[in-house]
Amino acid sequence: MLLGHGDNQVSIQDNIISITLRGSCNEYDFQDIEPTVKQAVVQCNGKKFCILVNDLEFIGATPEAYQEFQVLNQWLNTQQMLAKAIVIKSGSILSTIKIRVPAINDQNMKVFDVEEDAIIWLQHQLNK
């Protein structure tokens, strides 16, 4: 039985973990994403990594989902994450994320509206 609302994906390539969020999300969506993200971090074998979050089709989340996202980001802040790029076009959704997930304020984060530009920036962060 599927309890999540959104259509989400997690993948990793060259120490860049990509998370794509689509639609609206609830806490079950983030509970499904969390172990996949943690496994991707493990695949980096203790090396530095970056995260790309594609929120171009993300339309929001429940308060419980944002709490789950906060917990995941608190954990990420204790790992070898160098940088995070968020690809998003909605300023109001970005503002909501920043308010509901304060752990991201401790991250080297940059916002983009085109995924290709975000990937270039993340690759530069990894190669510094």
HUHU-V460525 format. One line per field, one symbol per residue. ss: DSSP state (H for helix, E for strand, L for the rest). psi: psi as a letter, one per 40 degrees, with the letter a starting at -180 (. if undefined). A space follows every 10 residues. Layout:
ss = ???
psi = ???
This chain:
ss = LLLLLLEEEE EEELLEEEEE EEEEELHHHH HHHHHHHHHH HHHLLLLLEE EEEEEEEEEE ELHHHHHHHH HHHHHHLLLL EEEEEEELLL HHHHHHHHHH LHHHHHLLEE EELLHHHHHH HHHHHHHL
psi = hheidihiih ihhffhhhhh hiaiiadddd dddddddddd ddeefeiiii hhhhfdehei iidddddddd ddddddeeaf hdihhhhieh ddddddddde gedeeeigii hiehdddddd dddddde.
